[in-house]
Amino acid sequence: MSSRPEAVGEAERVELELDSSFWERVFTVAPLVLVGTREPDGGYDLAPKHLASPLWGPFFQFVCTPKHATYRNAVREGAFTVSWPRHDQVVLTSLASSPRCEGGDKPELQGLPTFAARQVDGVLLRDGYFFLECRTDRVVDEIGENSLVIGRVVAALADRAALRASEREDDELLRANPLLAYLHPGRFATIEKSQGFPFPRGFRR
């Protein structure tokens, strides 16, 4: 799967073959969110996604395959929700990835505590710390076997205890409210310590 080591100082770089496995040769850090959508029968689905991120302005994006109900629901209904689970909700988040039964149902979802969205027809994970309600804005298909779903945020909620505030140090906030991160492939981590990023003098966003 690899070939031709290349010496660089005391380190060594290994060239990887560009097949579907090269992403699994190293760990990469990603968020872990639950994307919620409305099913054709009026029920609701929650599915974990780690290829997901904000865009500049009121937009949010996630990667999904058209083979999955999340993609079809978001396109058909024109809306989806996003919930950020807490670090101690990793088991609940994992249950949302359970396979569907022959009838298309996911019985494990009945055990997930949710509350109703306000601006779109959907649900969000109760006891999470950050929540978005989105209208499906556009879809970019044929990115290999996957698609990019982009939504416009129409509502945002956050647990007050997780909000950044000028009178509270960011590091203290993270110690009190650790974050859940997905380490692809197949691991997770709890983030409860951080340091300020060393931006150069004069840096502007």
SVG drawing of the C-alpha trace seen along z (x, -y; Angstrom):
<svg xmlns="http://www.w3.org/2000/svg" viewBox="-46 -45 65 52">
<polyline fill="none" stroke="black" stroke-width="0.4" points="0.0,0.0 3.0,-2.3 6.2,-2.7 9.4,-4.7 10.3,-6.2 11.8,-9.6 14.3,-10.8 13.8,-14.3 16.3,-15.2 15.8,-12.7 12.2,-12.1 10.9,-9.9 8.0,-10.5 6.1,-7.5 4.2,-7.9 0.7,-6.5 -1.3,-5.0 -4.3,-7.2 -7.0,-4.6 -9.9,-4.8 -7.6,-3.7 -5.1,-6.5 -7.3,-8.6 -7.1,-5.7 -3.3,-5.6 -3.2,-8.6 -5.5,-10.1 -7.3,-13.3 -9.4,-15.4 -13.0,-16.3 -16.1,-17.5 -18.9,-15.0 -22.4,-16.2 -25.9,-14.7 -27.7,-15.9 -31.5,-15.6 -34.0,-15.3 -37.7,-14.5 -38.5,-11.1 -41.2,-10.6 -43.6,-9.0 -43.4,-12.1 -40.9,-10.7 -37.4,-12.0 -33.9,-10.7 -30.7,-11.6 -27.4,-10.6 -23.8,-11.2 -21.5,-13.1 -17.9,-14.1 -17.2,-15.6 -19.2,-18.7 -18.2,-22.3 -19.4,-25.9 -18.9,-28.2 -18.4,-32.0 -21.7,-33.7 -24.9,-31.9 -24.1,-28.6 -23.3,-25.1 -22.1,-22.1 -21.8,-18.4 -20.8,-15.5 -23.3,-12.7 -23.9,-10.0 -27.2,-10.1 -27.6,-6.4 -28.3,-7.6 -31.7,-8.8 -30.1,-11.9 -29.2,-13.2 -32.6,-12.3 -34.5,-13.8 -32.5,-17.1 -33.1,-17.5 -36.8,-16.5 -37.8,-18.5 -35.5,-21.4 -34.3,-21.5 -32.1,-19.8 -30.9,-20.4 -27.5,-20.0 -26.8,-19.1 -23.3,-19.1 -23.3,-16.3 -21.5,-16.6 -18.4,-14.5 -20.5,-12.2 -23.1,-11.6 -20.8,-9.6 -22.8,-6.3 -26.0,-8.1 -24.3,-9.5 -23.1,-6.1 -26.6,-4.6 -27.7,-7.0 -25.5,-5.2 -27.2,-1.9 -28.3,-0.2 -31.9,-0.3 -34.2,2.6 -35.8,4.2 -38.7,1.8 -36.3,-1.2 -36.8,-2.0 -34.0,-2.7 -35.4,-1.5 -32.4,-2.8 -33.5,-6.4 -36.4,-5.9 -33.9,-6.0 -32.4,-9.3 -33.8,-12.3 -34.8,-15.1 -36.7,-18.4 -38.5,-20.1 -36.8,-22.7 -38.5,-26.1 -38.0,-27.3 -37.8,-24.1 -39.7,-20.7 -37.1,-18.7 -35.7,-17.6 -32.5,-18.2 -30.5,-16.2 -31.6,-17.2 -28.7,-18.0 -26.3,-18.9 -24.5,-22.2 -24.9,-23.8 -27.8,-23.6 -28.5,-24.8 -31.7,-24.8 -31.0,-25.1 -32.8,-25.4 -31.1,-23.4 -29.5,-26.1 -27.7,-24.0 -26.3,-20.6 -23.1,-19.7 -23.4,-16.2 -20.9,-13.8 -18.0,-14.4 -16.9,-10.9 -19.7,-8.8 -20.6,-11.6 -22.4,-15.0 -21.9,-18.3 -25.1,-19.5 -25.1,-23.2 -27.7,-24.8 -28.5,-28.4 -28.8,-28.8 -32.2,-30.1 -31.9,-29.6 -29.0,-28.9 -29.2,-27.9 -26.6,-27.2 -26.5,-26.1 -25.7,-29.1 -23.0,-27.2 -21.2,-26.6 -21.2,-30.2 -17.9,-32.1 -18.0,-35.3 -15.5,-38.2 -15.5,-37.7 -14.6,-34.0 -11.3,-32.5 -11.7,-30.2 -9.5,-27.5 -11.8,-27.6 -14.8,-27.2 -13.4,-24.1 -12.4,-22.5 -16.0,-22.9 -17.6,-21.9 -15.2,-19.5 -15.8,-19.0 -16.3,-15.8 -14.1,-15.2 -14.0,-12.4 -10.6,-11.0 -10.9,-9.3 -10.8,-6.4 -12.8,-5.0 -11.8,-6.8 -13.0,-9.8 -11.4,-12.2 -12.4,-14.6 -11.0,-18.1 -10.7,-19.9 -7.5,-21.8 -6.4,-24.4 -3.9,-27.2 -4.4,-30.5 -3.2,-30.2 -0.1,-32.3 -1.4,-34.6 1.3,-36.9 1.2,-40.6 -1.1,-42.4 -3.1,-39.3 -6.7,-40.0 -9.5,-37.7"/>
</svg>
